[in-house]
Amino acid sequence: MLHGVLNMPIDLWCTDMLDQKQRHSRYLEASARITRQESEIAELKATQETVVSAIEVCKDLHKQIAELKESLTQVLQVMDCAVDVNELLQYEQDRIAKAVKLVGGW
């Protein structure tokens, strides 16, 4: 009904006071609706900006996590090598200790 009143051609308007009051009431209703919708649009735009910012932060975090994962993988590989070297050194140290013990026992 609101659109019907707002879109009614002028030549269909009545000139009596009741018609004018009703039309004026619809104009006020339309104005209030426009004001409310403008406010809702502003809130939605603010929410949209917040969401877009959050998405950008998430993208950055995802990239940083991937880089950290790669770094940790490299660290674990180095640690595995260090363990292997340590085990080899321990084995050689044991062999030397046995050799020294044998030589010392002569």
Backbone hydrogen bonds, N-H to C=O, Kabsch-Sander energy under -0.5 kcal/mol:
donor,donor_aa,acceptor,acceptor_aa,energy
5,V,1,M,-2.3
6,L,2,L,-2.5
7,N,3,H,-2.5
8,M,4,G,-0.5
8,M,5,V,-0.8
12,L,9,P,-1.8
13,W,10,I,-1.9
20,Q,16,D,-1.8
21,K,17,M,-2.5
22,Q,18,L,-2.6
23,R,19,D,-2.8
24,H,20,Q,-2.6
25,S,21,K,-2.3
26,R,22,Q,-2.1
27,Y,23,R,-2.3
28,L,24,H,-2.3
29,E,25,S,-2.3
30,A,26,R,-2.8
31,S,27,Y,-2.5
32,A,28,L,-2.6
33,R,29,E,-2.4
34,I,30,A,-2.7
35,T,31,S,-2.5
36,R,32,A,-2.7
37,Q,33,R,-2.8
38,E,34,I,-2.6
39,S,35,T,-2.0
40,E,36,R,-2.4
41,I,37,Q,-2.7
42,A,38,E,-2.3
43,E,39,S,-2.2
44,L,40,E,-2.6
45,K,41,I,-2.6
46,A,42,A,-2.2
47,T,43,E,-2.5
48,Q,44,L,-2.8
49,E,45,K,-2.5
50,T,46,A,-2.1
51,V,47,T,-2.7
52,V,48,Q,-2.9
53,S,49,E,-2.4
54,A,50,T,-2.5
55,I,51,V,-2.5
56,E,52,V,-2.1
57,V,53,S,-2.3
58,C,54,A,-2.5
59,K,55,I,-2.4
60,D,56,E,-2.4
61,L,57,V,-2.8
62,H,58,C,-2.8
63,K,59,K,-2.2
64,Q,60,D,-2.6
65,I,61,L,-2.8
66,A,62,H,-2.3
67,E,63,K,-2.3
68,L,64,Q,-2.6
69,K,65,I,-2.8
70,E,66,A,-2.1
71,S,67,E,-2.4
72,L,68,L,-2.9
73,T,69,K,-2.3
74,Q,70,E,-2.1
75,V,71,S,-2.4
76,L,72,L,-2.7
77,Q,73,T,-2.0
78,V,74,Q,-2.3
79,M,75,V,-2.7
80,D,76,L,-2.5
81,C,77,Q,-2.2
82,A,78,V,-2.6
83,V,79,M,-2.5
84,D,80,D,-2.4
85,V,81,C,-2.8
86,N,82,A,-2.8
87,E,83,V,-2.7
88,L,84,D,-2.2
89,L,85,V,-3.0
90,Q,86,N,-2.5
91,Y,87,E,-2.3
92,E,88,L,-2.6
93,Q,89,L,-2.7
94,D,90,Q,-2.4
95,R,91,Y,-2.2
96,I,92,E,-2.7
97,A,93,Q,-2.6
98,K,94,D,-2.4
99,A,95,R,-2.4
100,V,96,I,-2.9
101,K,97,A,-2.2
102,L,98,K,-2.3
103,V,99,A,-2.6
104,G,100,V,-2.9
105,G,101,K,-1.2
106,W,103,V,-1.2
